[in-house]
């Protein structure tokens, strides 16, 4: 269990770094968006490349930030019973959800996305818009994002199992207290 917890800690650190990087990409996306709007209205000039980079950055933010969000247990929950059961029951609910839903879905989506990316890279796919960008980086981030989310799901599963064994105290609350 100790070795799995060390691996979990490493995955958590990677997710944290990528989550912080995603936060900086929000700033970059905002600045690019504002700059593009200013240039469009002041100088009557627009570039499809600048519009596309905003969409690419948004994809990077969501797909790289998802694993960090899961690590922080701040993902969206739609449930009827989770909030009213014991901490141990929450650990079981989380573990079953990770094993049955999250990890298989993420691995399947990463697997399905790989040919989509590799074909784009092999063909040197470029946006059909004038001045558009190459497409393979944003398609790679789809594969990477789902793979990272599956890894973080594995990390969370290790922590839930450790919590069930009494080796680790796991915070299963999903509503953060007001400060």
Secondary structure, 3 states (H helix, E strand, C coil): CHHHHHHHHHHHHHHHHHHHHHHHHHHHHHHHHHHHHHHHHHHCCCCHHHHHHHHHHHHHHHHHHHHHHHHCCCCCCCCCCHHHCCHHHHHHHHHHHHHHHHHHHHHHHHHHHHHHHHHHHHHCCECCCCCCCECHHHHHHHHHHHHHHHHHHHHHHHHHHHHHHCCCCCCCCCCCCCC
